[in-house]
Amino acid sequence: MDSWEGGATLEWWADRSTCLARFGVRVTVRACGEEWTADAVMDPPPSEEGQEAFDLLTALDPLFTLCFEGDSTILVDVSTPVARGRLALEAHEPAGPGRVPR
């Protein structure tokens, strides 16, 4: 099993031109064959207001853009928390032709 850990940013976009929030995270990705799992922890930990904003946005739509250094991005669905403040990250799978992109 291979793994990678590093810094990244979770962004929540209202539409294609409006980013409502950015959260620093420390991501751990584990790969085993063609499968992978990822989780993250907020880094730095958000203020109480920041946590409330994150919780609200996640409840509205858990779709975030995970941004790495070098402009690499991936759409992920965020589940909170898995354990001790860790966020579960899954590659976003579009729901089909009826889903309206943000």
C-alpha positions as CSV (number, residue, x, y, z in Angstrom):
1,M,0.0,0.0,0.0
2,D,1.4,3.4,-1.0
3,S,0.5,6.6,0.8
4,W,1.0,10.3,0.5
5,E,0.5,13.1,3.0
6,G,0.6,16.9,2.3
7,G,-1.1,20.2,2.4
8,A,-4.0,21.2,0.2
9,T,-7.0,23.5,0.2
10,L,-10.7,22.6,0.1
11,E,-12.7,25.1,-1.9
12,W,-16.5,25.4,-1.9
13,W,-17.8,27.1,-5.1
14,A,-21.3,28.6,-5.4
15,D,-20.9,28.6,-9.2
16,R,-18.1,28.5,-11.8
17,S,-17.0,32.0,-10.9
18,T,-17.7,32.4,-7.1
19,C,-15.7,30.6,-4.5
20,L,-17.5,31.2,-1.1
21,A,-14.9,29.5,1.1
22,R,-11.4,28.1,1.3
23,F,-10.1,25.8,4.1
24,G,-6.6,24.6,4.6
25,V,-6.3,20.9,5.1
26,R,-3.6,18.2,5.7
27,V,-4.5,15.3,3.4
28,T,-3.6,11.6,3.6
29,V,-4.1,9.5,0.5
30,R,-3.7,5.7,0.6
31,A,-3.6,3.6,-2.6
32,C,-4.0,-0.1,-2.9
33,G,-4.1,-1.3,-6.5
34,E,-6.6,0.8,-8.4
35,E,-8.5,1.8,-5.2
36,W,-7.7,4.7,-3.0
37,T,-8.9,6.3,0.2
38,A,-8.3,9.8,1.5
39,D,-9.0,11.7,4.6
40,A,-8.0,15.2,5.8
41,V,-7.8,17.3,8.9
42,M,-8.3,21.1,9.0
43,D,-4.9,22.8,9.0
44,P,-4.9,25.2,10.7
45,P,-8.0,24.3,12.8
46,P,-10.8,26.7,12.0
47,S,-12.2,29.3,14.3
48,E,-15.6,28.6,15.7
49,E,-17.1,30.8,13.0
50,G,-15.0,29.0,10.3
51,Q,-16.2,25.6,11.6
52,E,-19.8,26.8,11.5
53,A,-19.4,28.0,7.9
54,F,-17.7,24.7,6.9
55,D,-20.6,22.7,8.5
56,L,-23.2,24.8,6.8
57,L,-21.6,24.5,3.4
58,T,-21.1,20.8,3.8
59,A,-24.8,20.4,4.7
60,L,-25.8,22.4,1.7
61,D,-23.7,20.4,-0.7
62,P,-20.6,18.2,0.3
63,L,-19.0,18.8,-3.1
64,F,-15.6,20.6,-2.7
65,T,-12.7,21.2,-5.0
66,L,-9.5,19.8,-3.5
67,C,-6.6,21.9,-4.7
68,F,-3.0,20.8,-4.4
69,E,0.2,22.8,-5.1
70,G,0.9,23.1,-8.8
71,D,-2.7,23.8,-9.8
72,S,-3.8,20.1,-9.5
73,T,-7.4,19.7,-8.5
74,I,-10.0,17.0,-8.0
75,L,-13.7,17.2,-7.1
76,V,-14.4,15.4,-3.8
77,D,-17.4,14.7,-1.6
78,V,-16.6,15.5,2.0
79,S,-18.1,13.5,4.9
80,T,-17.6,14.8,8.4
81,P,-16.1,13.6,10.8
82,V,-14.8,10.0,10.5
83,A,-12.8,10.1,13.7
84,R,-11.2,12.8,15.9
85,G,-11.9,15.7,13.5
86,R,-10.9,13.8,10.4
87,L,-12.9,14.3,7.1
88,A,-13.5,11.5,4.7
89,L,-12.8,12.5,1.1
90,E,-14.2,10.5,-1.9
91,A,-13.8,11.3,-5.6
92,H,-16.9,12.9,-6.8
93,E,-19.1,10.9,-9.2
94,P,-21.5,13.0,-11.1
95,A,-25.1,11.9,-10.5
96,G,-26.0,11.9,-14.2
97,P,-27.4,14.3,-16.8
98,G,-29.9,15.8,-14.4
99,R,-27.3,17.3,-12.1
100,V,-26.7,21.0,-12.5
101,P,-23.0,21.9,-12.2
102,R,-22.1,24.7,-9.8
